[in-house]
């Protein structure tokens, strides 16, 4: 008799809990839509639609569920469904374009918000701007943006930095997908070799952002955001040449690896090897450059629908400028003046969103920069390595949009100059908090603070207050 009860209980348990499921299809303009996020309200369970627009949520308990279908740039849709007793419910969605959707920006608050609701003004430069105004790199492409000034600091080797609102280059932070991988030694070359075919948009914050990003963002920041792997075209090519025989090639590829990952690959090559001296001073008017860069971004599909991506870039450049008769045999010599710079650099960055009720996101980056250069007879050999990790919690509590963060930065720098007898190496942990309090529909109060401890320079405290 007990055995019969046990079998009956197991059967009913499986019948009531293990067999319930919700499946369906998501359409856009009557066509299947892939990579739509399907989530259950107040649950961590979720999935994404496949290439045919289909999804399925399995092993659900008896109950009433609110199912939400969302996709970037489209109006989200929510439907309620009741499942019980071995039911396989069907729930289809038809999404629409959101014509009223304002641009979403992330740079001012480290979280996605509508541009109109951003507590700080954010200039957004879309990819189409760079396509209509072709340049060999973003450094040159930003010269028409008001308040942003790419400045050439060396007339022979044509290196420079970017000034925002008149402040010097070291006070402008440059990010890629929110990661501070362009700083210190690499600031001069950080915006070279990023394939334009991979850029979704560039967000520019003019003004202090150091309470969130640290002292390098006193003047402002530039955040280069790469394309969403799911929306990127399978192949793009952008090739142009100038009357000075400059040639730039940008190639982009988007592929799917099985069912678990999507990969975005970008290749950039720039070639200019024709010395020109139009002003007759026996010096090259434009630095000669041979540059190659490869970027790859992996976006992994998780059942929860949470983000997980890893990206890497390798960059190599050979540039020189100087007297017209200079060649590589004169490098470092005193017979013919020339400035020659070899740069080798690689970057790694990642983003992982934890599948927990307490919203938590981890980001990390690592860069290795190696510069071998000579300026006439003076060599400058330098290496810099930067590691960065960060944990973020962002959530809305009533009228409060709260952001909590903790970060750790490791910096190694060494060169052959007397100023660096030993390697400059430090670790800098940081904590920061920011709250955007909404008084009413038109007024907000933003307050924030950041504490850094530099193992060499000591304590650094930054406060921020803004009323809108």
C-alpha positions as CSV (number, residue, x, y, z in Angstrom):
1,X,0.0,0.0,0.0
2,X,2.8,2.4,0.9
3,X,4.5,1.7,-2.4
4,X,1.2,2.6,-4.2
5,X,1.1,5.9,-2.3
6,X,4.6,6.7,-3.2
7,X,4.1,6.0,-6.9
8,X,1.0,8.1,-6.9
9,X,2.7,11.0,-5.1
10,X,5.6,11.0,-7.6
11,X,3.3,10.8,-10.5
12,X,1.2,13.8,-9.2
13,X,4.4,15.8,-8.4
14,X,5.7,15.3,-11.9
15,X,2.3,16.0,-13.4
16,X,1.8,19.2,-11.4
17,X,5.2,20.7,-11.4
18,X,7.6,19.3,-14.0
19,X,5.5,19.3,-17.2
20,X,4.2,22.8,-17.2
21,X,5.7,25.0,-20.0
22,X,5.2,28.1,-21.9
23,X,6.3,28.4,-25.5
24,X,5.6,30.6,-28.5
25,X,6.9,32.8,-31.2
26,X,7.9,36.5,-31.4
27,X,7.2,38.4,-34.6
28,X,8.2,41.8,-36.0
29,X,6.3,42.9,-39.1
30,X,5.0,39.3,-39.4
31,X,8.6,38.0,-39.6
32,X,10.3,35.9,-36.8
33,X,12.5,38.0,-34.5
34,X,15.6,36.4,-33.0
35,X,17.4,37.3,-29.7
36,X,14.3,38.7,-28.0
37,X,14.7,38.6,-24.2
38,X,11.8,36.5,-22.6
39,X,11.6,37.0,-18.9
40,X,9.1,36.2,-16.1
41,X,8.3,39.1,-13.8
42,X,9.8,38.8,-10.3
43,X,11.7,35.6,-11.4
44,X,15.3,35.0,-12.4
45,X,14.1,32.5,-15.1
46,X,14.4,33.7,-18.7
47,X,15.4,32.8,-22.2
48,X,15.9,34.2,-25.7
49,X,14.2,33.5,-29.0
50,X,16.1,31.5,-31.5
51,X,16.7,32.3,-35.2
52,X,13.1,31.3,-35.9
53,X,11.7,33.6,-33.3
54,X,10.7,30.7,-31.0
55,X,11.2,30.3,-27.3
56,X,10.2,27.9,-24.5
57,X,10.1,28.1,-20.7
58,X,10.1,24.7,-19.1
59,X,9.6,23.1,-15.7
60,X,7.2,25.7,-14.3
61,X,5.1,25.3,-11.2
62,X,1.3,25.8,-11.3
63,X,0.5,29.5,-11.1
64,X,-0.1,32.8,-12.9
65,X,2.9,34.3,-14.7
66,X,3.6,37.7,-16.3
67,X,5.8,37.1,-19.4
68,X,7.7,40.0,-20.9
69,X,9.2,40.1,-24.4
70,X,11.8,42.9,-24.9
71,X,14.3,43.9,-27.5
72,X,16.5,47.0,-27.9
73,X,14.7,49.7,-30.0
74,X,11.3,48.0,-29.8
75,X,8.3,48.4,-27.5
76,X,8.3,45.7,-24.8
77,X,5.2,43.6,-24.5
78,X,3.8,41.9,-21.4
79,X,1.2,39.2,-21.2
80,X,-0.3,37.1,-18.4
81,X,-0.8,33.4,-18.6
82,X,-2.0,30.7,-16.2
83,X,-0.4,27.3,-16.3
84,X,-1.4,24.2,-14.3
85,X,-1.7,20.4,-14.4
86,X,0.6,19.4,-17.2
87,X,-0.3,22.3,-19.4
88,X,1.8,23.5,-22.3
89,X,0.7,27.0,-22.8
90,X,1.1,28.9,-26.1
91,X,2.0,32.6,-25.9
92,X,2.9,34.6,-29.0
93,X,4.1,38.2,-29.2
94,X,4.0,40.8,-31.9
95,X,6.5,43.6,-31.2
96,X,6.4,47.1,-32.7
97,X,9.0,49.8,-33.3
98,X,9.1,52.4,-30.6
99,X,9.0,55.7,-32.5
100,X,8.9,57.7,-29.3
101,X,11.9,55.9,-27.8
102,X,14.6,58.3,-26.9
103,X,18.2,57.4,-27.3
104,X,19.5,55.2,-24.5
105,X,22.9,56.3,-23.0
106,X,25.0,54.8,-20.3
107,X,28.0,57.0,-19.8
108,X,26.6,59.6,-17.4
109,X,25.3,57.1,-14.8
110,X,27.0,53.7,-15.6
111,X,23.5,52.4,-16.3
112,X,21.2,52.5,-19.3
113,X,18.8,55.5,-19.1
114,X,16.9,57.5,-21.6
115,X,19.0,60.4,-22.9
116,X,16.3,62.9,-21.9
117,X,16.4,61.5,-18.4
118,X,20.2,61.6,-18.0
119,X,21.3,63.8,-15.2
120,X,24.2,65.1,-17.3
121,X,24.1,66.1,-20.9
122,X,25.5,63.4,-23.2
123,X,26.4,64.0,-26.8
124,X,25.7,60.9,-29.0
125,X,27.6,60.4,-32.2
126,X,26.0,57.6,-34.2
127,X,27.9,55.3,-36.6
128,X,26.3,57.0,-39.6
129,X,28.3,60.2,-38.8
130,X,31.6,58.4,-39.3
131,X,30.3,56.8,-42.5
132,X,29.4,60.1,-44.0
133,X,32.6,61.8,-42.8
134,X,35.2,59.1,-43.5
135,X,38.4,59.3,-41.5
136,X,41.2,56.9,-40.7
137,X,40.4,56.9,-37.0
138,X,38.0,58.3,-34.4
139,X,40.7,60.8,-33.3
140,X,40.2,62.7,-36.6
141,X,36.5,62.0,-36.7
142,X,35.7,63.9,-33.5
143,X,37.3,67.2,-34.7
144,X,33.9,68.6,-35.8
145,X,32.2,67.9,-32.4
146,X,31.6,71.1,-30.5
147,X,33.7,71.4,-27.3
148,X,35.9,68.4,-28.3
149,X,39.3,69.3,-29.7
150,X,41.7,66.6,-31.0
151,X,45.1,68.4,-30.7
152,X,48.3,67.4,-32.4
153,X,51.2,67.8,-29.9
154,X,54.0,66.7,-32.2
155,X,54.4,68.2,-35.7
156,X,56.9,65.6,-36.7
157,X,55.4,62.3,-35.5
158,X,51.8,63.7,-35.5
159,X,50.7,62.3,-32.1
160,X,48.2,64.1,-30.0
161,X,45.4,63.9,-27.5
162,X,41.8,65.1,-27.0
163,X,40.8,68.2,-25.1
164,X,37.3,68.7,-23.7
165,X,36.2,72.2,-22.8
166,X,39.8,73.3,-23.0
167,X,41.3,71.0,-20.4
168,X,44.4,69.0,-21.2
169,X,44.3,65.5,-22.6
170,X,45.2,63.6,-19.4
171,X,41.9,64.9,-18.0
172,X,39.8,63.2,-20.7
173,X,39.0,59.6,-20.0
174,X,38.5,57.3,-23.0
175,X,36.5,54.2,-22.6
176,X,35.6,51.2,-24.9
177,X,32.3,49.6,-23.9
178,X,32.5,51.4,-20.6
179,X,36.0,50.0,-19.8
180,X,38.9,52.5,-19.1
181,X,41.4,50.7,-21.3
182,X,42.8,53.8,-22.9
183,X,44.9,55.8,-20.4
184,X,48.4,56.8,-19.5
185,X,51.0,55.8,-22.2
186,X,48.2,54.7,-24.6
187,X,46.2,57.9,-24.6
188,X,48.1,59.2,-27.6
189,X,47.3,56.1,-29.7
190,X,44.1,54.8,-28.0
191,X,41.7,56.0,-30.6
192,X,43.7,54.8,-33.6
193,X,42.9,51.5,-35.1
194,X,39.4,51.0,-33.7
195,X,37.5,49.8,-36.7
196,X,34.7,52.2,-37.6
197,X,32.7,49.2,-38.8
198,X,32.3,48.0,-35.2
199,X,31.2,51.3,-33.7
200,X,27.6,51.6,-32.7
201,X,27.9,55.1,-31.3
202,X,30.2,57.3,-29.3
203,X,29.0,59.0,-26.2
204,X,30.6,62.2,-25.0
205,X,30.2,63.7,-21.5
206,X,31.5,67.2,-21.3
207,X,32.3,68.1,-17.7
208,X,33.4,66.4,-14.5
209,X,32.6,62.7,-14.1
210,X,35.3,61.9,-11.6
211,X,32.9,60.8,-8.8
212,X,32.1,57.7,-10.9
213,X,35.1,57.3,-13.1
214,X,38.1,58.7,-11.2
215,X,40.4,61.6,-11.6
216,X,41.1,61.0,-15.2
217,X,37.5,62.1,-16.0
218,X,37.8,65.6,-14.6
219,X,37.4,67.2,-18.0
220,X,34.9,64.6,-19.3
221,X,34.9,61.3,-21.0
222,X,34.5,59.6,-24.4
223,X,32.9,56.2,-24.4
224,X,33.2,54.2,-27.7
225,X,30.4,51.6,-27.7
226,X,30.8,48.7,-30.1
227,X,27.9,47.2,-32.0
228,X,25.3,44.8,-30.5
229,X,26.4,41.4,-31.8
230,X,22.8,40.4,-32.5
231,X,22.0,43.4,-34.6
232,X,25.3,43.7,-36.5
233,X,25.2,42.9,-40.3
234,X,27.0,39.7,-41.3
235,X,29.5,41.6,-43.4
236,X,30.5,45.2,-43.8
237,X,33.3,46.8,-45.7
238,X,34.4,50.4,-45.7
239,X,37.4,51.2,-47.9
240,X,38.7,54.7,-49.0
241,X,41.8,56.3,-50.3
242,X,42.9,59.9,-50.6
243,X,44.8,62.0,-53.1
244,X,47.8,61.7,-50.8
245,X,47.7,57.9,-51.3
246,X,46.4,57.2,-47.8
247,X,44.4,53.9,-47.8
248,X,42.1,52.8,-45.0
249,X,40.3,49.4,-44.9
250,X,37.6,48.5,-42.3
251,X,36.0,45.1,-42.4
252,X,33.4,43.7,-40.1
253,X,32.0,40.2,-39.7
254,X,29.2,38.8,-37.5
255,X,28.8,35.1,-37.1
256,X,27.0,32.6,-34.9
257,X,29.0,29.8,-33.2
258,X,26.5,27.0,-32.4
259,X,23.6,28.0,-30.2
260,X,25.7,29.4,-27.4
261,X,27.6,32.3,-28.8
262,X,27.6,35.1,-31.4
263,X,30.9,36.7,-32.6
264,X,31.6,40.1,-33.9
265,X,35.0,40.6,-35.7
266,X,36.5,43.7,-37.0
267,X,39.7,44.3,-39.0
268,X,41.3,47.7,-39.6
269,X,44.3,48.5,-41.8
270,X,45.8,51.8,-42.6
271,X,48.7,52.4,-45.1
272,X,50.5,55.7,-46.0
273,X,54.0,55.4,-47.2
274,X,54.5,58.3,-49.6
275,X,56.7,61.1,-48.1
276,X,55.4,64.6,-49.2
277,X,57.0,67.9,-48.6
278,X,54.8,70.6,-50.1
279,X,56.2,73.5,-47.9
280,X,59.8,72.8,-48.9
281,X,61.3,72.5,-45.4
282,X,62.8,69.0,-46.1
283,X,60.5,67.5,-43.5
284,X,57.5,65.2,-44.1
285,X,54.2,67.1,-44.0
286,X,52.4,64.1,-42.8
287,X,53.7,61.2,-40.7
288,X,54.0,57.9,-42.6
289,X,52.0,55.1,-41.0
290,X,51.5,51.4,-41.3
291,X,48.8,50.2,-38.9
292,X,46.8,47.0,-38.3
293,X,44.2,46.2,-35.7
294,X,42.0,43.2,-35.0
295,X,39.0,43.3,-32.7
296,X,36.7,40.4,-31.7
297,X,33.8,40.4,-29.4
298,X,32.0,37.2,-28.1
299,X,28.5,37.4,-26.7
300,X,27.2,34.3,-25.0
301,X,23.6,33.2,-24.9
302,X,22.5,32.4,-21.3
303,X,19.2,30.8,-20.4
304,X,18.6,33.6,-17.9
305,X,19.0,36.3,-20.6
306,X,21.6,38.0,-18.5
307,X,24.6,39.6,-20.3
308,X,28.0,37.8,-20.7
309,X,30.5,39.1,-23.2
310,X,34.3,39.0,-23.7
311,X,36.2,41.1,-26.2
312,X,39.8,41.6,-27.3
313,X,41.8,43.8,-29.6
314,X,45.4,43.7,-30.9
315,X,47.0,46.8,-32.4
316,X,50.3,47.3,-34.1
317,X,51.6,50.5,-35.7
318,X,54.8,51.6,-37.4
319,X,55.0,55.4,-37.9
320,X,57.8,57.8,-38.7
321,X,58.3,61.4,-39.6
322,X,61.4,63.6,-40.2
323,X,63.7,64.6,-43.0
324,X,62.7,63.4,-46.4
325,X,65.8,61.2,-47.0
326,X,65.3,59.3,-43.7
327,X,65.0,55.5,-43.9
328,X,65.1,52.7,-41.3
329,X,68.9,52.5,-41.5
330,X,69.0,56.0,-40.0
331,X,66.9,55.0,-37.0
332,X,68.6,56.2,-33.8
333,X,71.5,57.8,-35.7
334,X,72.7,61.4,-36.0
335,X,73.1,61.6,-39.8
336,X,69.5,62.2,-40.7
337,X,66.8,63.3,-38.3
338,X,63.7,61.2,-37.9
339,X,61.2,60.1,-35.3
340,X,60.2,56.5,-35.5
341,X,57.6,54.8,-33.2
342,X,56.7,51.1,-33.0
343,X,53.7,50.4,-31.0
344,X,52.4,46.9,-30.0
345,X,49.3,46.7,-27.8
346,X,46.6,44.2,-26.8
347,X,43.4,44.7,-24.8
348,X,41.0,42.3,-23.1
349,X,37.6,43.3,-21.6
350,X,34.6,41.5,-20.3
351,X,31.1,42.0,-18.9
352,X,29.1,39.5,-16.7
353,X,25.7,40.0,-15.2
354,X,25.0,37.7,-12.2
355,X,21.8,35.7,-12.2
356,X,20.6,36.9,-8.7
357,X,17.7,38.8,-7.2
358,X,20.2,41.4,-6.1
359,X,21.3,43.1,-9.4
360,X,25.0,42.8,-9.7
361,X,27.3,43.2,-12.7
362,X,31.0,42.6,-13.0
363,X,33.3,44.2,-15.6
364,X,37.0,43.8,-16.2
365,X,39.8,44.9,-18.5
366,X,43.5,44.3,-19.0
367,X,45.8,46.1,-21.4
368,X,49.5,45.7,-22.3
369,X,51.2,48.5,-24.2
370,X,54.8,48.3,-25.5
371,X,56.3,51.3,-27.2
372,X,59.7,51.3,-28.9
373,X,60.6,54.7,-30.2
374,X,63.5,57.0,-31.1
375,X,63.4,60.8,-31.5
376,X,66.6,61.6,-33.4
377,X,69.3,60.0,-31.3
378,X,67.1,59.8,-28.1
379,X,65.5,56.4,-27.5
380,X,62.2,56.1,-25.5
381,X,61.4,52.5,-24.6
382,X,58.3,52.2,-22.4
383,X,55.9,49.5,-21.2
384,X,52.6,49.9,-19.4
385,X,50.2,47.3,-18.1
386,X,46.8,48.2,-16.6
387,X,44.4,45.7,-15.0
388,X,40.9,46.9,-13.9
389,X,37.9,45.1,-12.3
390,X,34.6,46.5,-11.1
391,X,31.4,45.4,-9.4
392,X,28.2,47.4,-9.9
393,X,24.8,47.4,-8.3
394,X,22.1,49.5,-9.9
395,X,18.5,49.5,-8.9
396,X,15.5,51.8,-8.6
397,X,14.0,52.1,-5.1
398,X,10.9,54.3,-5.3
399,X,12.1,57.7,-6.4
400,X,15.8,56.8,-6.0
401,X,18.0,55.5,-8.8
402,X,20.8,54.1,-6.7
403,X,24.2,53.0,-8.0
404,X,26.8,51.3,-5.8
405,X,30.3,50.3,-7.0
406,X,33.6,48.9,-6.0
407,X,36.7,48.9,-8.3
408,X,40.3,47.8,-8.3
409,X,43.0,49.1,-10.6
410,X,46.5,47.9,-11.0
411,X,49.1,50.0,-12.9
412,X,52.6,49.1,-14.0
413,X,54.8,51.5,-15.9
414,X,58.5,51.5,-16.8
415,X,60.7,53.3,-19.3
416,X,64.4,53.9,-20.0
417,X,64.4,57.6,-18.8
418,X,66.2,58.9,-15.6
419,X,62.7,59.8,-14.2
420,X,61.9,56.1,-13.8
421,X,64.8,54.4,-12.0
422,X,62.5,51.6,-11.0
423,X,59.1,50.6,-12.3
424,X,56.2,52.7,-11.2
425,X,53.7,50.2,-9.9
426,X,50.6,50.8,-7.8
427,X,47.3,49.3,-6.8
428,X,44.2,51.5,-6.3
429,X,41.0,50.2,-4.7
430,X,37.9,52.4,-5.0
431,X,34.3,52.6,-3.8
432,X,31.6,54.9,-5.0
433,X,28.0,55.7,-4.6
434,X,25.5,57.8,-6.6
435,X,21.8,58.5,-6.1
436,X,19.5,60.2,-8.5
437,X,16.5,61.4,-6.6
438,X,13.4,62.3,-8.6
439,X,11.6,65.2,-6.9
440,X,8.9,65.4,-9.6
441,X,8.6,65.0,-13.4
442,X,10.9,67.9,-14.1
443,X,13.3,68.1,-11.1
444,X,16.1,65.7,-10.0
445,X,18.8,65.9,-7.4
446,X,22.0,63.9,-8.1
447,X,24.5,63.3,-5.4
448,X,27.5,61.1,-5.4
449,X,30.9,60.4,-3.8
450,X,34.0,58.3,-4.6
451,X,36.9,57.2,-2.5
452,X,40.2,56.0,-4.0
453,X,43.3,54.9,-2.2
454,X,46.4,55.0,-4.3
455,X,49.3,53.0,-2.8
456,X,51.7,55.7,-3.8
457,X,49.8,59.0,-3.5
458,X,47.4,58.0,-0.7
459,X,43.7,59.0,-0.1
460,X,41.6,60.6,-2.8
461,X,38.0,61.8,-2.1
462,X,35.7,63.1,-4.8
463,X,32.2,64.5,-4.1
464,X,29.5,65.4,-6.6
465,X,26.2,67.3,-6.3
466,X,23.9,68.4,-9.1
467,X,20.4,69.8,-9.1
468,X,18.4,69.5,-12.3
